[in-house]
Amino acid sequence: MYIVSVGDALCTIAAASSFPEPFVTPRYHKRLSWAHRSFAGDRFSDHVALLTAYQNWERMRQRGEEAEQRYCDNKSLNLLTLRMTHDAKTQLCNILTSAGFPEYCVEYITFSNTGEDTNLDL
């Protein structure tokens, strides 16, 4: 059975779990800031927060290195961790397609972290 339309998100989460979390927090804080928690929207999910932060970073990355850096600075995200996650995710997607999974299984999908979303609400 194939994992339809969620392979990209699964690869992102798997890749991110290999590195420190991308959320930069001061040493004296034990919890994520409100800004970091807001990435989850109304879903109360660490995974959705991670995916939202990552997908927003990808959009900024396409605008250039300056936009990418500014986004990370404004949102207190670790740029190096996001870049490593991107590289690992790309490798995982390539492994899946090389193993015979159709490319549509790992196609990029967008989702909403607020309200109903058929891509998240399986």
N, CA, C and O atoms as a printed pandas DataFrame, in Angstrom:
     atom_number atom_name residue_name chain_id  residue_number  x_coord  y_coord  z_coord
0              1         N          MET        A               1    0.838   -1.175    0.000
1              2        CA          MET        A               1    0.000    0.000    0.000
2              3         C          MET        A               1    0.888    1.246    0.000
3              4         O          MET        A               1    1.883    1.306    0.722
4              5         N          TYR        A               2    0.527    2.219   -0.802
5              6        CA          TYR        A               2    1.311    3.449   -0.906
6              7         C          TYR        A               2    0.766    4.525    0.012
7              8         O          TYR        A               2   -0.436    4.615    0.262
8              9         N          ILE        A               3    1.673    5.324    0.500
9             10        CA          ILE        A               3    1.305    6.484    1.298
10            11         C          ILE        A               3    1.050    7.612    0.311
11            12         O          ILE        A               3    1.989    8.158   -0.270
12            13         N          VAL        A               4   -0.214    7.961    0.120
13            14        CA          VAL        A               4   -0.570    8.929   -0.904
14            15         C          VAL        A               4   -0.539   10.348   -0.338
15            16         O          VAL        A               4   -1.180   10.639    0.673
16            17         N          SER        A               5    0.196   11.206   -0.985
17            18        CA          SER        A               5    0.208   12.649   -0.737
18            19         C          SER        A               5    0.779   13.099    0.603
19            20         O          SER        A               5    0.785   14.298    0.878
20            21         N          VAL        A               6    1.249   12.208    1.429
21            22        CA          VAL        A               6    1.836   12.652    2.689
22            23         C          VAL        A               6    3.313   12.288    2.798
23            24         O          VAL        A               6    3.937   12.529    3.831
24            25         N          GLY        A               7    3.867   11.715    1.752
25            26        CA          GLY        A               7    5.274   11.319    1.772
26            27         C          GLY        A               7    6.212   12.484    2.007
27            28         O          GLY        A               7    7.197   12.351    2.733
28            29         N          ASP        A               8    5.918   13.627    1.404
29            30        CA          ASP        A               8    6.760   14.804    1.587
30            31         C          ASP        A               8    6.766   15.238    3.051
31            32         O          ASP        A               8    7.826   15.501    3.620
32            33         N          ALA        A               9    5.598   15.310    3.650
33            34        CA          ALA        A               9    5.506   15.710    5.061
34            35         C          ALA        A               9    6.180   14.680    5.961
35            36         O          ALA        A               9    6.867   15.047    6.915
36            37         N          LEU        A              10    5.991   13.404    5.667
37            38        CA          LEU        A              10    6.629   12.363    6.469
38            39         C          LEU        A              10    8.146   12.427    6.357
39            40         O          LEU        A              10    8.853   12.253    7.350
40            41         N          CYS        A              11    8.644   12.674    5.161
41            42        CA          CYS        A              11   10.095   12.804    4.976
42            43         C          CYS        A              11   10.629   14.031    5.710
43            44         O          CYS        A              11   11.728   13.993    6.264
44            45         N          THR        A              12    9.864   15.109    5.716
45            46        CA          THR        A              12   10.278   16.313    6.442
46            47         C          THR        A              12   10.377   16.030    7.934
47            48         O          THR        A              12   11.367   16.390    8.572
48            49         N          ILE        A              13    9.364   15.391    8.490
49            50        CA          ILE        A              13    9.364   15.082    9.923
50            51         C          ILE        A              13   10.482   14.100   10.264
51            52         O          ILE        A              13   11.177   14.268   11.266
52            53         N          ALA        A              14   10.654   13.075    9.429
53            54        CA          ALA        A              14   11.726   12.103    9.675
54            55         C          ALA        A              14   13.095   12.771    9.617
55            56         O          ALA        A              14   13.953   12.517   10.463
56            57         N          ALA        A              15   13.295   13.618    8.625
57            58        CA          ALA        A              15   14.582   14.312    8.493
58            59         C          ALA        A              15   14.816   15.237    9.681
59            60         O          ALA        A              15   15.919   15.284   10.226
60            61         N          ALA        A              16   13.791   15.965   10.081
61            62        CA          ALA        A              16   13.928   16.914   11.193
62            63         C          ALA        A              16   14.223   16.199   12.504
63            64         O          ALA        A              16   14.875   16.761   13.385
64            65         N          SER        A              17   13.748   14.962   12.640
65            66        CA          SER        A              17   13.988   14.234   13.887
66            67         C          SER        A              17   15.445   13.807   14.034
67            68         O          SER        A              17   15.857   13.360   15.104
68            69         N          SER        A              18   16.223   13.942   12.967
69            70        CA          SER        A              18   17.640   13.583   13.008
70            71         C          SER        A              18   18.521   14.709   13.530
71            72         O          SER        A              18   19.710   14.504   13.776
72            73         N          PHE        A              19   17.955   15.884   13.698
73            74        CA          PHE        A              19   18.729   17.066   14.081
74            75         C          PHE        A              19   18.079   17.744   15.285
75            76         O          PHE        A              19   16.947   17.423   15.648
76            77         N          PRO        A              20   18.802   18.685   15.903
77            78        CA          PRO        A              20   18.149   19.466   16.970
78            79         C          PRO        A              20   16.956   20.220   16.379
79            80         O          PRO        A              20   16.933   20.521   15.186
80            81         N          GLU        A              21   15.981   20.519   17.212
81            82        CA          GLU        A              21   14.817   21.229   16.681
82            83         C          GLU        A              21   15.235   22.602   16.159
83            84         O          GLU        A              21   16.172   23.209   16.675
84            85         N          PRO        A              22   14.534   23.085   15.134
85            86        CA          PRO        A              22   14.938   24.344   14.510
86            87         C          PRO        A              22   14.545   25.589   15.305
87            88         O          PRO        A              22   14.944   26.699   14.952
88            89         N          PHE        A              23   13.774   25.416   16.366
89            90        CA          PHE        A              23   13.307   26.552   17.152
90            91         C          PHE        A              23   14.400   26.996   18.126
91            92         O          PHE        A              23   14.839   26.220   18.975
92            93         N          VAL        A              24   14.825   28.234   17.995
93            94        CA          VAL        A              24   15.869   28.783   18.861
94            95         C          VAL        A              24   15.204   29.344   20.113
95            96         O          VAL        A              24   14.333   30.210   20.031
96            97         N          THR        A              25   15.622   28.842   21.265
97            98        CA          THR        A              25   15.086   29.338   22.530
98            99         C          THR        A              25   16.247   29.765   23.429
99           100         O          THR        A              25   17.295   29.119   23.442
100          101         N          PRO        A              26   16.064   30.836   24.167
101          102        CA          PRO        A              26   17.110   31.246   25.113
102          103         C          PRO        A              26   17.356   30.141   26.145
103          104         O          PRO        A              26   16.455   29.358   26.444
104          105         N          ARG        A              27   18.537   30.080   26.670
105          106        CA          ARG        A              27   18.909   29.018   27.613
106          107         C          ARG        A              27   18.008   28.973   28.839
107          108         O          ARG        A              27   17.740   27.896   29.370
108          109         N          TYR        A              28   17.549   30.103   29.282
109          110        CA          TYR        A              28   16.744   30.141   30.498
110          111         C          TYR        A              28   15.275   29.801   30.259
111          112         O          TYR        A              28   14.504   29.722   31.215
112          113         N          HIS        A              29   14.873   29.601   29.010
113          114        CA          HIS        A              29   13.494   29.186   28.712
114          115         C          HIS        A              29   13.453   27.686   28.475
115          116         O          HIS        A              29   14.268   27.140   27.731
116          117         N          LYS        A              30   12.507   27.036   29.109
117          118        CA          LYS        A              30   12.360   25.592   28.932
118          119         C          LYS        A              30   11.280   25.254   27.915
119          120         O          LYS        A              30   11.205   24.123   27.435
120          121         N          ARG        A              31   10.451   26.227   27.590
121          122        CA          ARG        A              31    9.336   25.992   26.671
122          123         C          ARG        A              31    9.512   26.843   25.428
123          124         O          ARG        A              31   10.260   27.820   25.416
124          125         N          LEU        A              32    8.801   26.445   24.388
125          126        CA          LEU        A              32    8.814   27.238   23.165
126          127         C          LEU        A              32    8.072   28.546   23.395
127          128         O          LEU        A              32    7.152   28.623   24.209
128          129         N          SER        A              33    8.481   29.549   22.679
129          130        CA          SER        A              33    7.821   30.848   22.791
130          131         C          SER        A              33    6.444   30.790   22.134
131          132         O          SER        A              33    6.118   29.847   21.414
132          133         N          TRP        A              34    5.651   31.820   22.399
133          134        CA          TRP        A              34    4.337   31.898   21.757
134          135         C          TRP        A              34    4.506   31.920   20.245
135          136         O          TRP        A              34    3.724   31.298   19.526
136          137         N          ALA        A              35    5.517   32.630   19.758
137          138        CA          ALA        A              35    5.753   32.713   18.308
138          139         C          ALA        A              35    6.012   31.333   17.726
139          140         O          ALA        A              35    5.521   31.018   16.642
140          141         N          HIS        A              36    6.772   30.510   18.428
141          142        CA          HIS        A              36    7.037   29.159   17.944
142          143         C          HIS        A              36    5.774   28.299   17.998
143          144         O          HIS        A              36    5.481   27.552   17.064
144          145         N          ARG        A              37    5.034   28.413   19.095
145          146        CA          ARG        A              37    3.809   27.619   19.220
146          147         C          ARG        A              37    2.760   28.041   18.200
147          148         O          ARG        A              37    1.906   27.239   17.820
148          149         N          SER        A              38    2.817   29.290   17.754
149          150        CA          SER        A              38    1.828   29.769   16.786
150          151         C          SER        A              38    1.960   29.066   15.435
151          152         O          SER        A              38    1.014   29.075   14.647
152          153         N          PHE        A              39    3.103   28.464   15.154
153          154        CA          PHE        A              39    3.250   27.704   13.908
154          155         C          PHE        A              39    2.255   26.543   13.849
155          156         O          PHE        A              39    1.890   26.103   12.758
156          157         N          ALA        A              40    1.818   26.047   14.992
157          158        CA          ALA        A              40    0.859   24.941   15.021
158          159         C          ALA        A              40   -0.556   25.407   14.717
159          160         O          ALA        A              40   -1.435   24.583   14.462
160          161         N          GLY        A              41   -0.790   26.706   14.739
161          162        CA          GLY        A              41   -2.137   27.214   14.492
162          163         C          GLY        A              41   -3.082   26.731   15.574
163          164         O          GLY        A              41   -2.773   26.817   16.763
164          165         N          ASP        A              42   -4.236   26.223   15.161
165          166        CA          ASP        A              42   -5.199   25.716   16.144
166          167         C          ASP        A              42   -5.160   24.197   16.252
167          168         O          ASP        A              42   -6.120   23.583   16.718
168          169         N          ARG        A              43   -4.067   23.594   15.829
169          170        CA          ARG        A              43   -3.968   22.135   15.821
170          171         C          ARG        A              43   -3.249   21.545   17.029
171          172         O          ARG        A              43   -3.319   20.334   17.239
172          173         N          PHE        A              44   -2.570   22.348   17.821
173          174        CA          PHE        A              44   -1.892   21.874   19.035
174          175         C          PHE        A              44   -0.994   20.669   18.746
175          176         O          PHE        A              44   -1.034   19.666   19.458
176          177         N          SER        A              45   -0.198   20.783   17.706
177          178        CA          SER        A              45    0.643   19.672   17.263
178          179         C          SER        A              45    2.071   20.147   17.012
179          180         O          SER        A              45    2.296   21.098   16.263
180          181         N          ASP        A              46    3.020   19.483   17.639
181          182        CA          ASP        A              46    4.428   19.794   17.394
182          183         C          ASP        A              46    4.799   19.524   15.944
183          184         O          ASP        A              46    5.571   20.270   15.343
184          185         N          HIS        A              47    4.245   18.453   15.386
185          186        CA          HIS        A              47    4.563   18.098   14.004
186          187         C          HIS        A              47    4.035   19.142   13.023
187          188         O          HIS        A              47    4.721   19.500   12.066
188          189         N          VAL        A              48    2.832   19.623   13.257
189          190        CA          VAL        A              48    2.273   20.665   12.388
190          191         C          VAL        A              48    3.084   21.948   12.534
191          192         O          VAL        A              48    3.327   22.640   11.545
192          193         N          ALA        A              49    3.503   22.273   13.747
193          194        CA          ALA        A              49    4.338   23.462   13.952
194          195         C          ALA        A              49    5.639   23.329   13.170
195          196         O          ALA        A              49    6.072   24.278   12.515
196          197         N          LEU        A              50    6.254   22.173   13.236
197          198        CA          LEU        A              50    7.497   21.935   12.509
198          199         C          LEU        A              50    7.285   22.043   11.003
199          200         O          LEU        A              50    8.063   22.696   10.308
200          201         N          LEU        A              51    6.237   21.405   10.502
201          202        CA          LEU        A              51    5.958   21.447    9.061
202          203         C          LEU        A              51    5.654   22.865    8.590
203          204         O          LEU        A              51    6.111   23.274    7.522
204          205         N          THR        A              52    4.893   23.611    9.370
205          206        CA          THR        A              52    4.567   24.988    8.997
206          207         C          THR        A              52    5.822   25.847    8.958
207          208         O          THR        A              52    6.039   26.587    7.998
208          209         N          ALA        A              53    6.644   25.754    9.989
209          210        CA          ALA        A              53    7.891   26.527   10.022
210          211         C          ALA        A              53    8.775   26.150    8.840
211          212         O          ALA        A              53    9.366   27.021    8.200
212          213         N          TYR        A              54    8.867   24.858    8.550
213          214        CA          TYR        A              54    9.710   24.384    7.453
214          215         C          TYR        A              54    9.173   24.859    6.098
215          216         O          TYR        A              54    9.935   25.359    5.270
216          217         N          GLN        A              55    7.872   24.706    5.874
217          218        CA          GLN        A              55    7.310   25.115    4.581
218          219         C          GLN        A              55    7.409   26.621    4.381
219          220         O          GLN        A              55    7.680   27.077    3.270
220          221         N          ASN        A              56    7.196   27.396    5.431
221          222        CA          ASN        A              56    7.364   28.849    5.313
222          223         C          ASN        A              56    8.816   29.190    5.000
223          224         O          ASN        A              56    9.091   30.071    4.185
224          225         N          TRP        A              57    9.748   28.488    5.650
225          226        CA          TRP        A              57   11.171   28.701    5.371
226          227         C          TRP        A              57   11.486   28.362    3.913
227          228         O          TRP        A              57   12.238   29.086    3.261
228          229         N          GLU        A              58   10.921   27.276    3.399
229          230        CA          GLU        A              58   11.166   26.906    1.995
230          231         C          GLU        A              58   10.721   28.010    1.046
231          232         O          GLU        A              58   11.407   28.304    0.068
232          233         N          ARG        A              59    9.572   28.624    1.331
233          234        CA          ARG        A              59    9.099   29.722    0.481
234          235         C          ARG        A              59   10.071   30.903    0.526
235          236         O          ARG        A              59   10.360   31.516   -0.501
236          237         N          MET        A              60   10.566   31.212    1.709
237          238        CA          MET        A              60   11.537   32.311    1.837
238          239         C          MET        A              60   12.859   31.953    1.154
239          240         O          MET        A              60   13.518   32.817    0.576
240          241         N          ARG        A              61   13.231   30.716    1.223
241          242        CA          ARG        A              61   14.475   30.236    0.600
242          243         C          ARG        A              61   14.451   30.467   -0.908
243          244         O          ARG        A              61   15.476   30.786   -1.510
244          245         N          GLN        A              62   13.281   30.304   -1.509
245          246        CA          GLN        A              62   13.143   30.510   -2.950
246          247         C          GLN        A              62   13.296   31.978   -3.329
247          248         O          GLN        A              62   13.580   32.293   -4.485
248          249         N          ARG        A              63   13.113   32.873   -2.373
249          250        CA          ARG        A              63   13.247   34.309   -2.635
250          251         C          ARG        A              63   14.693   34.787   -2.517
251          252         O          ARG        A              63   15.011   35.925   -2.862
252          253         N          GLY        A              64   15.551   33.918   -2.031
253          254        CA          GLY        A              64   16.962   34.281   -1.923
254          255         C          GLY        A              64   17.488   34.161   -0.507
255          256         O          GLY        A              64   16.733   34.060    0.461
256          257         N          GLU        A              65   18.802   34.175   -0.421
257          258        CA          GLU        A              65   19.463   33.954    0.866
258          259         C          GLU        A              65   19.146   35.042    1.893
259          260         O          GLU        A              65   19.024   34.759    3.084
260          261         N          GLU        A              66   19.016   36.273    1.432
261          262        CA          GLU        A              66   18.713   37.364    2.365
262          263         C          GLU        A              66   17.323   37.197    2.975
263          264         O          GLU        A              66   17.146   37.387    4.178
264          265         N          ALA        A              67   16.343   36.844    2.156
265          266        CA          ALA        A              67   14.979   36.622    2.655
266          267         C          ALA        A              67   14.943   35.426    3.602
267          268         O          ALA        A              67   14.254   35.449    4.622
268          269         N          GLU        A              68   15.681   34.400    3.258
269          270        CA          GLU        A              68   15.769   33.201    4.094
270          271         C          GLU        A              68   16.348   33.550    5.475
271          272         O          GLU        A              68   15.804   33.142    6.501
272          273         N          GLN        A              69   17.432   34.295    5.490
273          274        CA          GLN        A              69   18.081   34.682    6.749
274          275         C          GLN        A              69   17.178   35.593    7.574
275          276         O          GLN        A              69   17.076   35.431    8.790
276          277         N          ARG        A              70   16.530   36.537    6.927
277          278        CA          ARG        A              70   15.632   37.465    7.618
278          279         C          ARG        A              70   14.463   36.707    8.260
279          280         O          ARG        A              70   14.084   36.987    9.397
280          281         N          TYR        A              71   13.900   35.746    7.522
281          282        CA          TYR        A              71   12.805   34.940    8.059
282          283         C          TYR        A              71   13.251   34.199    9.322
283          284         O          TYR        A              71   12.553   34.210   10.335
284          285         N          CYS        A              72   14.403   33.566    9.253
285          286        CA          CYS        A              72   14.903   32.814   10.409
286          287         C          CYS        A              72   15.182   33.732   11.594
287          288         O          CYS        A              72   14.884   33.382   12.736
288          289         N          ASP        A              73   15.743   34.886   11.331
289          290        CA          ASP        A              73   16.009   35.841   12.410
290          291         C          ASP        A              73   14.708   36.330   13.042
291          292         O          ASP        A              73   14.601   36.402   14.266
292          293         N          ASN        A              74   13.727   36.662   12.219
293          294        CA          ASN        A              74   12.451   37.180   12.721
294          295         C          ASN        A              74   11.650   36.138   13.492
295          296         O          ASN        A              74   10.932   36.476   14.433
296          297         N          LYS        A              75   11.770   34.886   13.100
297          298        CA          LYS        A              75   10.983   33.813   13.718
298          299         C          LYS        A              75   11.784   32.988   14.716
299          300         O          LYS        A              75   11.279   31.995   15.240
300          301         N          SER        A              76   13.014   33.380   14.985
301          302        CA          SER        A              76   13.906   32.654   15.909
302          303         C          SER        A              76   14.041   31.186   15.518
303          304         O          SER        A              76   13.808   30.282   16.319
304          305         N          LEU        A              77   14.424   30.981   14.259
305          306        CA          LEU        A              77   14.653   29.637   13.735
306          307         C          LEU        A              77   16.128   29.476   13.392
307          308         O          LEU        A              77   16.800   30.440   13.024
308          309         N          ASN        A              78   16.619   28.257   13.516
309          310        CA          ASN        A              78   18.010   27.962   13.226
310          311         C          ASN        A              78   18.157   27.644   11.743
311          312         O          ASN        A              78   17.701   26.601   11.276
312          313         N          LEU        A              79   18.789   28.536   11.016
313          314        CA          LEU        A              79   18.944   28.392    9.571
314          315         C          LEU        A              79   19.718   27.135    9.207
315          316         O          LEU        A              79   19.325   26.418    8.288
316          317         N          LEU        A              80   20.801   26.856    9.902
317          318        CA          LEU        A              80   21.617   25.683    9.597
318          319         C          LEU        A              80   20.818   24.394    9.778
319          320         O          LEU        A              80   20.923   23.479    8.961
320          321         N          THR        A              81   20.028   24.320   10.836
321          322        CA          THR        A              81   19.203   23.132   11.072
322          323         C          THR        A              81   18.177   22.953    9.960
323          324         O          THR        A              81   17.953   21.830    9.508
324          325         N          LEU        A              82   17.555   24.031    9.515
325          326        CA          LEU        A              82   16.581   23.934    8.424
326          327         C          LEU        A              82   17.247   23.489    7.128
327          328         O          LEU        A              82   16.672   22.701    6.377
328          329         N          ARG        A              83   18.436   23.975    6.860
329          330        CA          ARG        A              83   19.157   23.557    5.654
330          331         C          ARG        A              83   19.542   22.082    5.718
331          332         O          ARG        A              83   19.429   21.368    4.722
332          333         N          MET        A              84   19.996   21.623    6.883
333          334        CA          MET        A              84   20.342   20.205    7.030
334          335         C          MET        A              84   19.094   19.335    6.896
335          336         O          MET        A              84   19.140   18.258    6.301
336          337         N          THR        A              85   17.988   19.804    7.448
337          338        CA          THR        A              85   16.722   19.082    7.320
338          339         C          THR        A              85   16.325   18.972    5.856
339          340         O          THR        A              85   15.878   17.917    5.406
340          341         N          HIS        A              86   16.488   20.054    5.117
341          342        CA          HIS        A              86   16.166   20.052    3.690
342          343         C          HIS        A              86   16.997   19.011    2.939
343          344         O          HIS        A              86   16.462   18.253    2.130
344          345         N          ASP        A              87   18.298   18.977    3.206
345          346        CA          ASP        A              87   19.170   18.014    2.527
346          347         C          ASP        A              87   18.798   16.576    2.877
347          348         O          ASP        A              87   18.749   15.716    1.997
348          349         N          ALA        A              88   18.536   16.311    4.151
349          350        CA          ALA        A              88   18.161   14.962    4.573
350          351         C          ALA        A              88   16.805   14.565    3.998
351          352         O          ALA        A              88   16.610   13.417    3.600
352          353         N          LYS        A              89   15.876   15.506    3.955
353          354        CA          LYS        A              89   14.549   15.237    3.388
354          355         C          LYS        A              89   14.661   14.882    1.907
355          356         O          LYS        A              89   14.006   13.954    1.433
356          357         N          THR        A              90   15.488   15.620    1.189
357          358        CA          THR        A              90   15.696   15.339   -0.234
358          359         C          THR        A              90   16.246   13.927   -0.421
359          360         O          THR        A              90   15.813   13.206   -1.320
360          361         N          GLN        A              91   17.189   13.534    0.417
361          362        CA          GLN        A              91   17.744   12.181    0.341
362          363         C          GLN        A              91   16.672   11.133    0.613
363          364         O          GLN        A              91   16.598   10.126   -0.091
364          365         N          LEU        A              92   15.843   11.360    1.627
365          366        CA          LEU        A              92   14.781   10.405    1.943
366          367         C          LEU        A              92   13.783   10.275    0.796
367          368         O          LEU        A              92   13.374    9.165    0.454
368          369         N          CYS        A              93   13.393   11.387    0.206
369          370        CA          CYS        A              93   12.467   11.345   -0.937
370          371         C          CYS        A              93   13.088   10.577   -2.102
371          372         O          CYS        A              93   12.409    9.793   -2.763
372          373         N          ASN        A              94   14.370   10.801   -2.351
373          374        CA          ASN        A              94   15.064   10.084   -3.428
374          375         C          ASN        A              94   15.144    8.591   -3.142
375          376         O          ASN        A              94   14.997    7.779   -4.056
376          377         N          ILE        A              95   15.372    8.223   -1.898
377          378        CA          ILE        A              95   15.418    6.808   -1.522
378          379         C          ILE        A              95   14.063    6.156   -1.766
379          380         O          ILE        A              95   13.994    5.045   -2.292
380          381         N          LEU        A              96   12.989    6.837   -1.387
381          382        CA          LEU        A              96   11.649    6.276   -1.589
382          383         C          LEU        A              96   11.338    6.068   -3.069
383          384         O          LEU        A              96   10.815    5.023   -3.454
384          385         N          THR        A              97   11.658    7.056   -3.893
385          386        CA          THR        A              97   11.375    6.900   -5.327
386          387         C          THR        A              97   12.292    5.851   -5.948
387          388         O          THR        A              97   11.869    5.130   -6.851
388          389         N          SER        A              98   13.526    5.752   -5.490
389          390        CA          SER        A              98   14.441    4.716   -5.990
390          391         C          SER        A              98   13.977    3.321   -5.585
391          392         O          SER        A              98   14.250    2.343   -6.281
392          393         N          ALA        A              99   13.276    3.235   -4.459
393          394        CA          ALA        A              99   12.772    1.952   -3.979
394          395         C          ALA        A              99   11.471    1.550   -4.665
395          396         O          ALA        A              99   10.944    0.469   -4.404
396          397         N          GLY        A             100   10.950    2.409   -5.538
397          398        CA          GLY        A             100    9.764    2.047   -6.296
398          399         C          GLY        A             100    8.496    2.809   -5.953
399          400         O          GLY        A             100    7.461    2.594   -6.584
400          401         N          PHE        A             101    8.555    3.685   -4.975
401          402        CA          PHE        A             101    7.377    4.499   -4.683
402          403         C          PHE        A             101    7.170    5.487   -5.826
403          404         O          PHE        A             101    8.133    6.095   -6.295
404          405         N          PRO        A             102    5.930    5.657   -6.279
405          406        CA          PRO        A             102    5.676    6.639   -7.333
406          407         C          PRO        A             102    6.012    8.052   -6.847
407          408         O          PRO        A             102    5.893    8.355   -5.660
408          409         N          GLU        A             103    6.428    8.903   -7.772
409          410        CA          GLU        A             103    6.826   10.263   -7.399
410          411         C          GLU        A             103    5.685   11.056   -6.772
411          412         O          GLU        A             103    5.934   11.939   -5.950
412          413         N          TYR        A             104    4.439   10.760   -7.142
413          414        CA          TYR        A             104    3.332   11.521   -6.569
414          415         C          TYR        A             104    3.202   11.276   -5.066
415          416         O          TYR        A             104    2.568   12.068   -4.367
416          417         N          CYS        A             105    3.783   10.207   -4.567
417          418        CA          CYS        A             105    3.738    9.944   -3.121
418          419         C          CYS        A             105    4.574   10.937   -2.326
419          420         O          CYS        A             105    4.306   11.173   -1.148
420          421         N          VAL        A             106    5.584   11.518   -2.961
421          422        CA          VAL        A             106    6.464   12.455   -2.251
422          423         C          VAL        A             106    6.386   13.861   -2.837
423          424         O          VAL        A             106    7.299   14.664   -2.643
424          425         N          GLU        A             107    5.307   14.163   -3.549
425          426        CA          GLU        A             107    5.127   15.508   -4.083
426          427         C          GLU        A             107    4.854   16.483   -2.947
427          428         O          GLU        A             107    4.243   16.130   -1.938
428          429         N          TYR        A             108    5.307   17.693   -3.126
429          430        CA          TYR        A             108    5.114   18.756   -2.146
430          431         C          TYR        A             108    3.641   19.121   -2.080
431          432         O          TYR        A             108    3.011   19.367   -3.109
432          433         N          ILE        A             109    3.097   19.155   -0.888
433          434        CA          ILE        A             109    1.720   19.611   -0.694
434          435         C          ILE        A             109    1.725   20.713    0.359
435          436         O          ILE        A             109    2.548   20.713    1.275
436          437         N          THR        A             110    0.810   21.634    0.216
437          438        CA          THR        A             110    0.661   22.668    1.233
438          439         C          THR        A             110   -0.551   22.326    2.085
439          440         O          THR        A             110   -1.433   21.578    1.662
440          441         N          PHE        A             111   -0.582   22.871    3.261
441          442        CA          PHE        A             111   -1.700   22.627    4.146
442          443         C          PHE        A             111   -1.931   23.844    5.014
443          444         O          PHE        A             111   -1.102   24.751    5.086
444          445         N          SER        A             112   -3.066   23.842    5.663
445          446        CA          SER        A             112   -3.425   24.943    6.554
446          447         C          SER        A             112   -3.322   24.467    7.995
447          448         O          SER        A             112   -3.810   23.390    8.338
448          449         N          ASN        A             113   -2.689   25.268    8.828
449          450        CA          ASN        A             113   -2.603   24.901   10.240
450          451         C          ASN        A             113   -3.784   25.451   11.041
451          452         O          ASN        A             113   -3.828   25.322   12.265
452          453         N          THR        A             114   -4.733   26.062   10.345
453          454        CA          THR        A             114   -5.960   26.537   10.988
454          455         C          THR        A             114   -7.150   26.045   10.181
455          456         O          THR        A             114   -7.116   26.044    8.950
456          457         N          GLY        A             115   -8.175   25.639   10.856
457          458        CA          GLY        A             115   -9.380   25.180   10.173
458          459         C          GLY        A             115   -9.215   23.797    9.576
459          460         O          GLY        A             115   -8.213   23.118    9.799
460          461         N          GLU        A             116  -10.215   23.396    8.816
461          462        CA          GLU        A             116  -10.191   22.076    8.193
462          463         C          GLU        A             116   -9.217   22.052    7.028
463          464         O          GLU        A             116   -9.052   23.045    6.320
464          465         N          ASP        A             117   -8.579   20.916    6.838
465          466        CA          ASP        A             117   -7.650   20.734    5.733
466          467         C          ASP        A             117   -7.624   19.258    5.386
467          468         O          ASP        A             117   -7.227   18.432    6.207
468          469         N          THR        A             118   -8.041   18.923    4.183
469          470        CA          THR        A             118   -8.104   17.521    3.782
470          471         C          THR        A             118   -6.727   16.882    3.669
471          472         O          THR        A             118   -6.615   15.656    3.698
472          473         N          ASN        A             119   -5.679   17.685    3.540
473          474        CA          ASN        A             119   -4.331   17.122    3.490
474          475         C          ASN        A             119   -3.825   16.711    4.876
475          476         O          ASN        A             119   -2.956   15.845    4.980
476          477         N          LEU        A             120   -4.349   17.311    5.922
477          478        CA          LEU        A             120   -3.953   16.959    7.291
478          479         C          LEU        A             120   -4.983   16.090    7.988
479          480         O          LEU        A             120   -4.628   15.239    8.803
480          481         N          ASP        A             121   -6.233   16.293    7.682
481          482        CA          ASP        A             121   -7.311   15.574    8.357
482          483         C          ASP        A             121   -7.595   14.277    7.618
483          484         O          ASP        A             121   -8.534   14.188    6.826
484          485         N          LEU        A             122   -6.779   13.282    7.887
485          486        CA          LEU        A             122   -6.935   11.994    7.195
486          487         C          LEU        A             122   -7.921   11.109    7.897
487          488         O          LEU        A             122   -8.172    9.990    7.451
